[in-house]
């Protein structure tokens, strides 16, 4: 359908763009969430305006492919946002355990829907007229309580499950990449192995929040890898360098952003301190 295609086409393009950049940046994640919500809203309005699909084939395609694709990415971005807020940063073993627990939770959810998972993954279509036509929301075979809160004009019994499957695949790929990154960090030369003597007695004596403010400022300025360095990796390096557990870096950053005044308090202090020192040295 041309009207649906006109809405979906820019969404596909934007999702490809977001997947090619640093998704662990909250700015990009928030953009993904907002874009997905906006697309779902446009689709809902279009379906309402159409009143009905021209035929069952187009209705099945919409609820089996179009809407779940958008819904899946929305679920993916929301889950990724929660992951970034909650993940530990200082200890690699804790990070690995945290990721494995997330993967186990995803696997448990998949097992609850294993019959339909196999149907969808094997690209079967014999029951599409039941799964993806509106009005069949009371099926006993649906093990998805969220359907009870969905809009019957904009939902079928199984389109939400397909969205969950799409999010599942995206999240599994992301978590596996995270595990691979941790493995590379472990197998590579650590800072201690490169120059152990230099690291002695370099304790951080300001607050953890101050250090996190610097980490985000360095990334935002593009000073490290043109701004593409992962916050998690920068936090790990700083934690190792200064022998400090930074805790939940992403939560602390959210608290920094929520300051009513002096959002860059420590950075401002650094600037003032350096200018004071320079003035003192010049006056001698």
Secondary structure, DSSP 4 states (H G I P E B T S, - for coil): -HHHHHHHHHHHHHHHHHHTS-TTSHHHHHHHHHHHHHHHHHHHHHHHHH-S-SSHHHHHHIIIIIHHHHHHHHHHHHHHHHHHHH---S-HHHHHHHHHHHHHHHHHHHHHTHHHHHHHHTT--TTHHHHSSTT-TT-TT---GGGGGS-TTS--SSHHHHHHHHHHHHHHHHHHHHHHHHHHHHHS--HHHHHHHHHTT----S-HHHHHHHHHHHHHHTTTGGGTS-HHHHHHHHHHHHT-----HHHHHHHHHT-SS-TTHHHHHHHHHHHHHHHHHHH-
